[in-house]
Amino acid sequence: MFRSLSLYNFRVWFIGALISNIGGWMQSTAQDWVVLTELTDHDATAMGVTMALQFGPPLVLVGVTGWVADRFDRRKLLMLTQSALMLLAVAVGILLLTHVMTLPLMWLFALGFGIANAFDAPARQAFVSDVVAKENTSNAVALNAASFNTARLIGPAIGGVMIVLVGTGWMFLANAATFLAMLVALWVMRTDELVPRVRAPGAARLADGFRYVSRRPDLIVTFVMVFLLGAFGMNFPIFASTMALEFGRDADGYGLLSSVLAIGSLAGALLSARRDRARLRVVIYAAGGFGAVSLVSSFMPEYALYAATLMFVGFCTVTMLTTANGYVQTSTDPALRGRVLALYMAVIMGSTPIGAPIAGWVATTYGPRAAIQVGAVAGLLACAIGMTWMLASGRLRRHESRRFLLTVDETRPLTVVAPEEFSDAVAATTPIRTIGDDAPRAKAG
């Protein structure tokens, strides 16, 4: 489960990311609460607009950010983006402490955070593949998610209590301080131990990532499922904050819900780390589980019962996202990995501008339970799309010896792209059989 931590560079990265992510979740809790209770009178629609501005740039800038992640030194790029995010957090914290912050100003800063994260996210995701060898990539991705969700377990709880004690402005300044941990981690890494980058033999074109994904039906299905959950199911700040208010709770109650969600998320990430590789069927099953438990959570009559169901929601969410991320990384041409991951991150983060305002409007107009139910339907629909593709591709079929048992064929090859578009590096690393390959068939995820 923890094999990637035996590497010095990954240990340094893991610790730096954990500290920085704790600060990030403290800031996220503060930002949501500021918009919902200080800058508006419990207006979930304004909160949805804030999320849309923050998560919209990855979708708009997807071609450029992916190209940048493939073209430039990712370690130096991350130093630049982390520094920009730190300065933005300092500015927001000062404006809140001096009581100058307004809703339009917060929207402007949300857009700034979104632009910086648009360049940071694909570089950060692809950098994991630079820190560990390919055989440990899936494990490293899962441990990276474990770090993120450990922070999600701690950060909102601390943030919720500290908001009550000292106010929201200090949460932004605290997050700014935690960015130093990531910057130090990047600085002390042993650059000679990083995995050599694989670059495309020709000019790096922005359209190559789109073209590659368009010829991978398995990636298209993965992206569609992730989009549905990202747009309508993963608006947890809206769901948790409005449900906390419905149950008569304050900021600490909202922070506690976020931390309870993270308990299940952490469990999902650690179990993903135990698997030898990422499989697409796990993504499909987790999407269906998310839909089912989200639907159950929307009917919970008490705060404690609602909090308990959030553990299962978090487990299914992170199982799906971590497995999807690992599958994309381990089955993609290394020369195109940055651009493909930029598309993946754009689908996750860029779906929020579409779904968050809708979720906010539904929560304001019909109540938070109705908004959660919309997300549940999206999860069930994502599962149905995945199962339909699995049937159409011939992977789900009747068991050879048991009449009423269905089985998934993990060895069926996928048609990916024409062989001339593959580099030698891809032929040596991709776990998916390519056209014209006479070698023994490899197992596909």
Helices and strands as residue ranges (DSSP letters): G 3-6, H 8-33, I 34-38, H 44-55, H 57-60, H 62-71, H 74-97, H 103-131, G 134-136, H 137-166, H 169-188, G 191-193, H 207-214, H 217-228, I 229-233, H 236-246, H 251-274, H 280-297, H 303-330, G 334-336, H 337-350, H 352-366, H 368-392, E 396-398, E 406-408, G 419-421, H 424-429
